Amino acid sequence: MEVTKKQYQKITIQCRSLFINKMTDYGAAWRILRLTSLTDQIFIKAQRIRSLQTNKEQRVSESQESEFIGVVNYSIMALIQIEQGIAEQPDLDIDGALKLYDEQLQIIFDLMIRKNHDYGEAWRDMRVSSLTDLILQKLLRVKQIEENFGKTLVSEGIDANYHDMVNYAVFALIHLQDSEA
């Protein structure tokens, strides 16, 4: 479990660094995005990952790794939108956005620790392609919940699905880095 914590934190530092760089370049323009737009953006990233995993030819140089980082960051943005609401104009500076980002990341990390304990690090025996499929499944669930205006009968809410997507993406990034070592 200690190895997982270190690997997880190394990956999330990379994700956070890209988030900071994008905030520097674009500010908090993402704050105007509705949840459905963020869900669709994550869906596009996950579909591209699946395409990279199944197609022999790649015409754009972005890697699976960069797309998984996108899944992490857009999912955290979606969680911030759920908590803060959608803004009419960008309303966060880098420090404010990072505070919210770090709060969400801590919630997700704590969830990973609890689930990892209960599941016995089963993700380590999974394939990256399976983690991709699970992200896509979570996205389809989120889309259905969005179509139902957020109402569910017995299922966990949208936020729980975003939490899981972040964890699956981080696990995939750990696998990809391990395979390079």
C-alpha positions in Angstrom: 0.0 0.0 0.0 2.9 2.4 0.7 4.2 1.9 -2.9 0.7 2.7 -4.2 0.5 5.9 -2.2 3.9 7.0 -3.5 3.1 6.1 -7.1 -0.3 7.8 -6.8 1.1 11.0 -5.4 3.8 11.1 -8.2 1.1 10.8 -10.8 -1.1 13.4 -9.2 1.8 15.8 -9.0 2.1 15.5 -12.8 -1.6 16.1 -13.2 -1.6 19.1 -10.9 1.4 20.6 -12.7 -0.4 20.5 -16.0 -3.5 22.0 -14.4 -1.3 24.9 -13.1 0.2 25.4 -16.5 -3.2 25.4 -18.2 -4.5 27.8 -15.6 -1.5 30.1 -16.3 -2.2 29.9 -20.1 -6.0 30.1 -20.0 -7.1 31.2 -16.6 -10.3 29.7 -15.2 -12.2 29.8 -18.5 -13.4 26.2 -17.7 -15.5 27.7 -14.9 -18.2 28.5 -17.5 -18.6 24.9 -18.6 -21.7 23.1 -17.7 -21.3 19.6 -16.2 -22.6 18.0 -19.4 -19.8 19.8 -21.4 -17.2 18.5 -19.0 -18.6 15.0 -19.2 -18.5 15.1 -23.0 -14.9 16.4 -22.9 -13.9 13.4 -20.7 -15.8 11.1 -23.0 -13.8 12.3 -26.0 -10.5 11.7 -24.1 -11.6 8.2 -23.0 -12.8 7.3 -26.6 -9.4 8.5 -27.9 -7.6 6.4 -25.4 -9.6 3.4 -26.5 -8.9 4.2 -30.1 -5.1 4.4 -29.4 -5.3 1.0 -27.7 -7.1 -0.7 -30.6 -5.9 1.1 -33.8 -2.5 0.4 -35.3 -2.2 3.8 -36.8 -2.0 7.0 -34.8 -2.2 10.4 -36.6 -2.0 12.7 -33.7 1.1 12.6 -31.5 -0.7 12.9 -28.1 -0.2 9.8 -26.0 -2.5 7.7 -23.8 -0.7 9.3 -20.9 -1.7 12.8 -21.8 -5.3 11.7 -22.3 -5.4 10.0 -19.0 -4.1 13.1 -17.3 -6.9 15.0 -19.1 -9.4 12.5 -17.6 -8.0 13.3 -14.2 -8.0 17.0 -14.6 -11.4 17.4 -16.3 -13.0 15.1 -13.7 -11.6 17.3 -10.9 -12.9 20.3 -12.7 -16.4 18.7 -12.9 -16.3 18.0 -9.2 -15.4 21.6 -8.5 -18.3 22.7 -10.7 -20.6 20.4 -8.7 -19.4 22.0 -5.5 -19.2 25.6 -6.6 -21.8 25.8 -9.4 -21.2 27.1 -12.9 -19.8 30.6 -13.2 -20.9 33.2 -15.8 -17.4 34.4 -16.1 -14.0 33.0 -15.0 -14.0 33.7 -11.3 -10.9 31.9 -9.8 -7.3 32.9 -9.8 -4.6 30.1 -9.7 -4.4 30.0 -5.9 -8.2 29.7 -5.5 -8.5 27.1 -8.2 -5.6 25.1 -6.7 -7.2 25.2 -3.3 -10.4 23.6 -4.7 -8.4 21.2 -6.9 -6.3 20.0 -3.9 -9.5 19.6 -1.8 -11.1 17.4 -4.4 -7.8 15.4 -4.9 -7.6 14.7 -1.2 -11.2 13.4 -1.1 -10.4 11.1 -4.1 -7.1 10.0 -2.6 -8.8 9.1 0.7 -11.4 7.2 -1.2 -8.7 5.3 -3.1 -7.0 4.3 0.2 -10.3 2.9 1.6 -11.3 1.1 -1.5 -7.7 -0.2 -2.1 -7.8 -1.7 1.4 -11.1 -3.4 0.8 -10.3 -4.6 -2.7 -6.7 -5.7 -1.9 -5.1 -3.7 -4.7 -7.0 -5.7 -7.4 -6.3 -2.9 -9.9 -2.7 -4.1 -10.1 -3.9 -7.2 -11.9 -6.0 -5.3 -14.3 -5.1 -4.3 -17.8 -4.9 -0.6 -18.9 -7.6 -1.4 -21.5 -9.9 -2.6 -18.8 -9.4 0.6 -16.8 -10.2 2.5 -20.0 -13.4 0.5 -20.4 -14.4 1.2 -16.8 -13.9 4.9 -17.3 -16.1 4.7 -20.4 -18.7 2.8 -18.4 -18.7 5.4 -15.7 -19.1 8.2 -18.3 -22.1 6.4 -19.8 -23.6 6.2 -16.3 -22.9 9.9 -15.7 -24.6 10.8 -19.1 -27.6 8.7 -18.1 -27.8 10.4 -14.7 -27.5 13.8 -16.4 -30.4 12.8 -18.7 -32.4 12.0 -15.6 -31.6 15.5 -14.2 -29.4 14.1 -11.5 -32.0 11.7 -10.1 -31.2 8.1 -9.3 -33.2 5.4 -7.6 -30.5 3.3 -6.0 -27.3 4.4 -7.6 -24.5 6.6 -6.3 -24.4 10.1 -7.6 -22.5 11.8 -10.3 -19.7 12.8 -8.0 -18.9 9.2 -7.0 -18.5 8.3 -10.7 -16.1 11.2 -11.2 -14.1 10.0 -8.2 -13.8 6.6 -9.6 -12.8 7.9 -13.0 -9.9 9.8 -11.5 -8.8 6.7 -9.6 -9.0 4.5 -12.7 -7.0 7.0 -14.7 -4.3 7.3 -12.1 -4.1 3.5 -11.9 -3.7 3.4 -15.7 -1.0 6.0 -15.5 0.8 4.0 -12.9 0.6 0.9 -15.1 1.9 2.8 -18.1 4.8 4.2 -16.1 5.6 0.8 -14.7 5.7 -0.7 -18.2 8.3 1.9 -19.2 10.6 1.2 -16.3 
